[in-house]
């Protein structure tokens, strides 16, 4: 194998790994946003008060429920 073939194969492998990791990152972000929106919708249906507390029981993803921090942004 000539040296430039090795470089081409290396670049193809690196670029495919980068694209795969970017895809899985975006998929994970979408899943987290969907889970947070679902948990917020459930919380708003259940709560009748004018405020909500950071109750994590409505989250589906166990990672968010166990260790996730909730950031509430008021504008």
Residue pairs with C-beta under 8 A, 6 or more apart in sequence:
31 61
32 61
32 64
35 59
35 60
35 61
35 64
36 59
36 64
38 58
38 60
39 56
39 58
39 59
39 60
42 58
43 52
43 55
43 58
44 52
54 70
54 72
56 64
56 65
56 68
56 70
57 65
59 65
59 68
61 68
